[in-house]
Amino acid sequence: MYTARNYVFADSPEHAWELNQKKTNTILSGGCWLRLGRRRYDTLIDLSKLGLNQIEQTDTYLELGAMVTLRQLETSPLLAQYFGSYFSDCTRHIVGVQFRNCATLGGSVAARFGFSDIVTALLPLNCQVHLVKAGWLPFTQYAAMPYDRDVLTHIRIPLQKHIQVVYQSTRNTQTDLPTLTCAASCCDGRISLALGARSSRPSLLHGNTQSDLLQEAEHLTYVENMRGSSAYRRHLAKILIQRVCTCLEGGQHPCS
Amino acid sequence: MQLTLTLNGVRCTDEVQADTTLFTYLREKGCLSVKCGCETSNCGLCTVWLDEKPVLSCSVPALRADGKKVTTLEGLQDEAAEFGAYLADEGAEQCGYCSPGFIMNVLAMSRELTHPTEQEIQEYLAGNLCRCSGYQGQLRAIRKFLAAKGGCV
C-alpha cells in the first residue's frame, strides 16, 4: 500500500496539472493499481470533484470523462446504443463489479498497461484523448507515447456510420488478467484490429481481409510470462483474429 | 484532514490521514463486518456501498468518501439477516469470513438487476471469493432469496 502526506481535491484540470508537475505527487484515478505499490507520495491529487464522470453525446461523438468507472462503461445505455455489447465485453471480465465501480477509464488509459482490456478496445475506434496541456491527440498517438506528467481529462469516441465492432479476450481463469486481447472495427470493408496483452503496449493492425491481419500479426512480439508462453500467445492471436473476422463478416455487432 | 460522510444513516465528521483507506476508517468506526482478505482488490471481503454502489473499501481512500453516503452490513441488518438465513439453510455460510462482503454484494445485485439470469448472477458475484463453499450452496441460496422477493432467475 502507498503512503501519502497530503490529499487534494483538484479545483480544475489545470490545478491538477500544476500539482502533478511535482514528481512526488500523483493523480489518483480509481486507486486500484496505485494501492498495489509501496511508493511514498507527497500529495494525492483527486479528480473526483471535477465532474469527469459523465458520458455525453453530441452529433458526431461520445465524450467520456476520465473518471467514468469501468462499470459505467459496462452498463451505459448510450455506449450500448452505438456499440452493442462491445464495452460490456471488454469490461465484464475485469475482477468483479465492486472493482469496476472503483477503477476508472482515465486510470486504465493513462497507465497504458500492455494487458489493458480498455486500451485494446479503444484503439480501433479512432478515438481522441484530451490532455490538459497537450490538448486533443489521436488515441493511437497517446497509446504509443512515453509517460509524462500531463493530465488526461476526456476521451472522444467518434460515431461512425456503418461501423461494426467486436471484442474478444482469453484468460486462464474468468476474472484473471487476460492472456490475449483482441478488438476490431470494420468500416467500409477496412478492418482495424488491436492485439493486447502480448507486449508492453497493444498494437493496432490494419487490413482488408483476415489473411492481411494474420500476416501482420505474425510480425508482432509476443512476450512470455506466467500467464502464457510466447508461442501460446502467437497461436491465440491467430485464433482470436479468425474469431473476430468471422463475427465481423456475420455482422454480429453492427453499430447504428 | 477532515472527512464528513453519512455512515449507515448517521452523519460523521472525523480527522483522517491522507492515505487512510475507507476500510481502515470503517473498522475504526466500529464497523467490524468489513473485513480484510487479499489486500489486492480481488476478494470482495471488504465490500461496502458508496452512494449505493458496491465498492472495495480497501481500494478507496477514505477522503474520497467525503460528502457521500457509506453503507456497511451494520446498516442493513434486517435484510442481511434475511439473506443470511437462506445461506444457513443451504449450508453455504461455512467459516463465514466472506459472508458480510458477499451479502453486501448480493443485496446490491438484488437492487440493481431485475430478474437476473444465472449467468448475470455469476458475473455480478465474480468478485466475491469463498474458499470453503464451492459456490453452489450460495447460488442455491440466492435463487431462493430472489424467488421469495419476486426477482427469481
Interface residues (C-beta under 8 A of the other chain):
Chain A: M1 Y2 T3 A4 R5 N6 Y7 F9 L28 G30 G31 C32 R35 L36 Y41 T43 L44 D46 S48 R71 R92 V95 G96 V97 Q98 F99 N101 C102 Q174 T175
Chain B: M1 A18 D19 T21 E39 T40 S41 N42 G44 T47 L50 K53 P54 V55 L56 C58 S59 V60 P61 L63 R64 D66 N105 A108 M109 E123 Y124 L125 A126 G127 N128
